[in-house]
């Protein structure tokens, strides 16, 4: 092992030791007394999102495979949060970083990438981020991280402080220490693969629900796994989750249920969650909360008791000019009012009625 490689791994490990675990927040929903909802708040990572875990794993994977060396230019295809976290680790190791992303990515994420010394390379067609990232890496003699291929294998799903192990450790003293459901979205599919595999490895009775936004093909593929070549015609409006193609890291076999969530419902759920907690998170967190609340109402309707854990993925401050802007919503044609009424009624009554 070279001196630079050994030092690079130590730097990442020291950064990990300086970071505490993320919080598990209990939501107060009096209309659902038998069902406890929890948010795993991944926005408290140093780079502000769930993708901090993935970026750390991808860098260690690349280093230990000999793909990343001193001076290597790191290139990634990303809609924002993964790129922010990878830019952080690239700066930590003194490496150049380029993020290839759709042109409509939030300005706040682009600014954060620049803050960590990274460059943003924009494409007009979201489906071209892969080939453009490969091209840039090849031209510069760099390394294409390819989160969409390596996310499910770079993380140790058996434990080693992954997100699933953290959830179950934090739930130990709760009234229902083994959750009935864990709810997450899928961007690469790495988080759902890690959680689903860990549940099975540990023998838990927990089921995994993956929520999927409009214009994503994961939901369709889950119900028709014989068609891995299915593609969509446009990218997801919900940054960080949903893909126009089936990504290699998406593992449908570890998922028990998938729910498709309208974009307007994700944005409405994000805003309802702010009313309930006094905190702002992004629209992918709204997608997660939508699925968790729907499952909670179903459980209550059957007289079941138990816990549901979902993820708060990144902070809402990144989306003040998009999801939190009424002008932006009107320009995009999103009518959130019916979904606000639906979700507020579900929180108040414990009953679900789709508008």
N, C-alpha and C positions, 0 to 999 in steps of 0.2 A: 504494500500500500504506500502510495506517495505521501510525502509530508502534507501537500496541499489537500489531498483527499481526506486524510485523517483529521486535519484541522477543520475542513468543511463539515464533516459529520459531527464533530464535537461542537461546532458553532450552533448547528441545528438542535442538538440535544440540550445544549445550555439554554437556548431560547425556549425549548419545551419545559425545562425545569423552572424557568421564571414565570411560566403561565399557569395560573390556577384553573381548575375545572370550571365549566360554565354552569350557570344557575338553573335549577328546576323550579319553575314558578307555578304555584297552584292557583287556578282560576276559580273565582267565587261565582257559582251559578246556582242560586237557591232553588230554582225551579227543577233542578236535576239533583236532588239530595242523595240519591244512591249511586250517582256516577261522578267520579272526580276527574276533572280535566287538568292536565299539566302541560306547560310549555317549557321545552328545553331551549334556553335562550342562548343560541350560538352567536348572537350579535356581539357578545362580550369578548370574543377572541381579539388578539392584538390588531388584526386587520378587519375586524368587524363582521365576520360572517362564518357560516358553516364551512366554507371552502378553505379556511385556514388549515383545518385538519387534512383535507385532501392535498393541498399544496405541500405541506410538510412531508406527507407520505410519498408524493410524486418525486420530490427532490431527493429523498433518501433512496427511493427505488432507482432513480436515474444515476445517482452517485455510485451505489453499490453494484449496479450493472455495468459500470464503466462507460456510460453514455455521456455523463457530465464531467468535464475536466476543467482545469484552470483556464479561464478565458473563454469558455464555451458560451456562445450566444443562445439564450433560452427563448424559444418561440412557442406560443400557445394560441389555440383557437378558443375564444371565450367570449361570453356575453357580458363579462364584467367582474363578478366577484372572485372567480378563480384567478383571473388576471391580476386583480389587486393583491391577492394573497401571494401569488407566485412572484410578482414584482418585489414584494417585501423580502421574500427569501432569496431572490436573485441579488438584491442589494446587500443582504446579510453576507453573501458569499462573494461579493464584488464582481458579479457577472452581468453582462448586458441582457436586457429583456425586451421582447417585442410581443404585444398582444394583438392578435387579429380578431376583429369583432365587427358586428353589424353597425352600420352608420348611426342607427337610432339609439345606441347604448347611452344610458343616462350620463349627463355631463359630469355629475359628481363622481361617478366611478372612473371616468377618464381622467379627472383631476387627481384622484387618489393614485392611479397608476403612475402618473407623472410625478407625484410627490415622492414615490419610492424609486424614481429614476428610470421608470420604464417608458417605452414608446408605444403609441397606439397606431395600428394600421387598420384602416376601415375598408369594408367591402359593402357594396350596395345590395348584393344578394346573400342573405344569411347562409344559404346552402353552400356557398363557395369558401367558407372560412377554413375548411379542412385542407383543400388543395392549395389555397393561398398560404396557409401556415407551413405546409410541407415545402412549398416552393421557396419561401423566405429562408427556412432553416437550411435547405440544400444550398442556396446561393451563398449563404454566409458561413457555411461549414459549421452550423450550429446544431442544436438538438430540439426537435419538435416534441414537446412533452406529451401531447395527445391524451388529454384527460379522458376523452370519450372511449378510448381503448383500455387504458391502464388503471382507471379509477377502481374497478372491482378487484384488482389483484395487488395493487400497491399497499392497501391497508390490510393489516392482520385481522381478519374477521373473527378469530378465536378469542381475542382479548387484547392485551397490551394497551389498555386505556383507550380503546376505540369508543365511538359514540354510544354503541349499544351497551357495552360493559358499564360505561358511565351512567347511563339511564337506570339500569337495574341496581347498581350500587346506591344511587341516590333515592331509589324507591323503597329501599329495605325497611324503613321505619314508617312507611305510609300505611293507611288502612288496608289498601289492596296492593301489596308489594310487587305482585306480578301483574303487569297491565293486561287488560283484556285485549286492547289494541295499541299498536304504535302506528302513527300516521305520518307519512312523509311524501314529498314530491320526488320526481325523478328528472334530473338534468343529464348527468352522465349515466345514472343508475348505480353509481358506486355506493351511495349511502343506503339505498334500499337493499342492495346485495349484502352489504356488511351487516345490517340489522337482521335481515332474514336468515342469513347463515348463522349468526350468533344465536338467535332464538332456537334454531334447530340443534345446534351444537350443545347448548345448555339444557335442552329438553323442556323449555318453557312452554306453557299453554298459550302464550301470547300469539295473536295473529297480526299480520302486517298488512296494512292498507296503503296503497299508493294512489295519491290524487294526481290527476293529469289535466292540464289546462286545454282550452280549445286549440285546434290546429297542431296538436301533438299526436304522434302516431303510436306512442307507447300503449295507450288504452286499447287501440284497435289490435295491436300485435299481441297483447295479453290474451285477447279473446280469439285470436287466429294465429297461434304460434308457428303454424306451418308456412307463414308468409313473412319471412324476415326482410324481404326486399321492399316492403311497403314504404312509401314516401308521401310526404305532404307537399302542398303547393306554397306554403308560406311558413314563416317562423312564428314562434310563440310570442304573444304580447306580454306574457308574464316572465320577466327576466329571471334567469337562473334555472328554470324548469321547463320541461316540454321540448321536444325536438322534432324536426321535420323528417327524420329518418330514425330507424332503430339503431341505437348505438351499441357497440360491442360490449360495453360494460353493463348493459341492462339485462338482468337475469330474472325472467318472469317466473321461473320455477320456485322462487323463494317467497313469492307474493301470494297472499290469500284473497285479496279483493282489490279491484281498482275502481275509482270513481272519477268520472269526467266532470270538470268544474268549469262553468261558463266564466269568461274573463271578467264580466261585470260583477259576478258573484265573488270572485277572488278579491276584487278591489273593494267591494262593499264589506266583505268579511274583515279585511285589513282595517277598515275604518271602525267597524263595530268593536274589534279587538282593542283599538285605541281607546274607545269610550269605556271599555271594561277594565283597562289596566293603567291608563294614563301614559302608555308608551306607544311609540310609533315603530312599526316594522314594515318591511316591504311586502309586495303583493304575493310573493311565493309563500310568505307566512300566512297571508289571508287564504290562499288555496288550502294550506294545511289545516287552518282553523275551520274552514268550511267543512272539510271531510270529518274532522274530529267532532264537531257539533252535530252533524248529521248522524254519525254513529252513536253519539250519546243519546240523542232523541230516540233512535231505534231501540237502544238498550232499555231506556226508561219505558217505552211503549210496551216492551215485553216483560217488564217488571224485573229486569236484571240489574245487578249491582256490579261495580268494578271500576277500574281506572283506565283512562285513555291518555297516552302521551303523544304530543306532536311537537314539531320543531318551529322555533322562531329563527329564521334563517339569516336575516341581515337587517340593519337599522333603516327606519323610514326616512331619515334625513337624506339618504341617497336619491330619494324619489319626490322631493318637494316640487320639482318642476314637471312631474309626470303624474303618477298615481294620486298624489295629494293635491293636484291642481284641477279645479273644476273646469277651467278653460281648456286644459289638455283633454279631459274626459269628453267634453262636448266635441272638440275637434276630431277625436278618435271614434266618436259615435257610441260611447259606452253609457248606457242608462243604468245607473246603479240603484236608483230609487226603489224599484220593486224588490231587489235583493236586500237592500237595507231593511225594508219592512219585514221580509221573510226571516232574516237572521235575528233581528231585534225581537220578533215575536217568539222565535225558538228559544232564545235566551230567557225570555220572560215567562214562557209557559211550559217549556220542556217538550213542546210538540212541533213537528216539522210539517210545513205546508209549502211546497214549491210554488212560486208565483207563476 
